[in-house]
Amino acid sequence: MKPIHIVTVSDGDISSLKLTLQSIENQSFKKFKNIIVSKKRFINLDKKFITKRRVFYIKKKSSIYEAMNYGINKSKNNYILFLNSGDTF
């Protein structure tokens, strides 16, 4: 089974992104890849959130829907879940 791809769209707010990433890490199911599409680069992100299962993309001038479509195109997987920045499982 391929890993589930979780697309997370962020406007650049690091505190809401940390909340979402912690929620993903707390899940017992670990066969996932997290694709993060953000308007800003995260410089002060804790190292515990930077793993090989997580990929960051920067799309400076895009709407939330353009960022979601970008995440879908980068995923190329049959199983995609959207969990936006600030949301939790």
ABEGO torsion letter per residue (X at the ends): XBBBBBBBBBAGBAAAAAAAAAAAAABABABBBBBBBBABBBAABBAAABBAABBBBBBABBBAAAAAAAAAAAAGBABBBBBBBGBBX
